[in-house]
Amino acid sequence: MKKNKKYYHNIGKRKTSIALIYIYKKKKKKKIIINNKDIKNYFNNNIYYQNKVFYPLKITNNLNKFYIIIKVKGGGYTGQSEAISLGISKILSKLDKKYFKILKINKLLTRNSKIVERKKYGRKKSRKKFQFSKR
């Protein structure tokens, strides 16, 4: 990896959400922007989702060191926040080998592949059946 690169980018996925992350090292402002909004405005001041995004940065002690631009699509807040977390973790693991070990131990480098099971024909949901009537 080149040392004088202006930014690093990667993709994170979860459920039906896809997040494209750009991390800049040299910018003066140190903040996170998601879909042209500040992170607090994007997640409606919900601390749970904000903490999911910040978690890989917190455990590697990089909380206020980067300017991060994120473009995210699909799914809800849970899927989007976890997709962003995975993308940030992938970039941090490429930046430094010691970050890779920390992120791997905390299981932030593996994609959670669980998705919603499709609805089947003749059923109410994917597995639930219609109520049976004897008479």
Secondary structure as the mmCIF struct_conf table of DSSP 4:
data_model
#
loop_
_struct_conf.conf_type_id
_struct_conf.id
_struct_conf.beg_label_comp_id
_struct_conf.beg_label_asym_id
_struct_conf.beg_label_seq_id
_struct_conf.end_label_comp_id
_struct_conf.end_label_asym_id
_struct_conf.end_label_seq_id
TURN_TY1_P TURN_TY1_P1 LYS A 3 ASN A 4
BEND BEND1 LYS A 6 LYS A 6
STRN STRN1 TYR A 7 ARG A 14
TURN_TY1_P TURN_TY1_P2 LYS A 15 THR A 16
STRN STRN2 SER A 17 TYR A 24
BEND BEND2 LYS A 25 LYS A 26
BEND BEND3 LYS A 28 LYS A 28
STRN STRN3 ILE A 32 ILE A 34
TURN_TY1_P TURN_TY1_P3 ASN A 35 ASN A 36
STRN STRN4 LYS A 37 ASP A 38
HELX_RH_AL_P HELX_RH_AL_P1 ILE A 39 TYR A 42
TURN_TY1_P TURN_TY1_P4 PHE A 43 ASN A 45
HELX_RH_AL_P HELX_RH_AL_P2 ILE A 47 ILE A 59
TURN_TY1_P TURN_TY1_P5 THR A 60 ASN A 61
TURN_TY1_P TURN_TY1_P6 LEU A 63 ASN A 64
BEND BEND4 LYS A 65 LYS A 65
STRN STRN5 TYR A 67 LYS A 73
BEND BEND5 GLY A 74 GLY A 75
HELX_RH_AL_P HELX_RH_AL_P3 TYR A 77 LEU A 95
HELX_RH_AL_P HELX_RH_AL_P4 LYS A 97 ILE A 105
TURN_TY1_P TURN_TY1_P7 ASN A 106 LYS A 107
BEND BEND6 LEU A 109 THR A 110
HELX_LH_PP_P HELX_LH_PP_P1 VAL A 116 LYS A 120
TURN_TY1_P TURN_TY1_P8 TYR A 121 GLY A 122
BEND BEND7 ARG A 123 ARG A 127
HELX_LH_PP_P HELX_LH_PP_P2 PHE A 130 PHE A 132
#
